[in-house]
Amino acid sequence: MGKSILQQYIDLAKEGTERAIGEIMEHLNGSMTLAESKFIDFALGHVESGEGLRTMEHYLFHGSQIQRNYCTLYFARRGEYLLIRKAYDEGLIDARQAFSR
């Protein structure tokens, strides 16, 4: 029996490489299911490596709108409000996304 999709996302997040985070980010799109969106959101909380953090920051400033939104959630949970404020000031995320807790 193979790994669940949730476990696959968690494993990628824990790997924390640019490639692994990129693979997760590819699934953030308008055709994902509600369950998949929740799995990805949960799994991203497992990103801890320096490379993973830098990659998440890259997507916050250079990803699609949906990728930026998930990165905002990720950094908000980590208390990285100055980074979120910078993305907001650059017009990359809206006030609701930036300042909701």
Secondary structure as GFF3:
##gff-version 3
##sequence-region A 1 101
A	DSSP	alpha_helix	5	15	.	.	.	ID=ss1
A	DSSP	alpha_helix	18	26	.	.	.	ID=ss2
A	DSSP	alpha_helix	34	44	.	.	.	ID=ss3
A	DSSP	alpha_helix	50	62	.	.	.	ID=ss4
A	DSSP	alpha_helix	65	77	.	.	.	ID=ss5
A	DSSP	alpha_helix	81	89	.	.	.	ID=ss6
A	DSSP	alpha_helix	95	99	.	.	.	ID=ss7
###
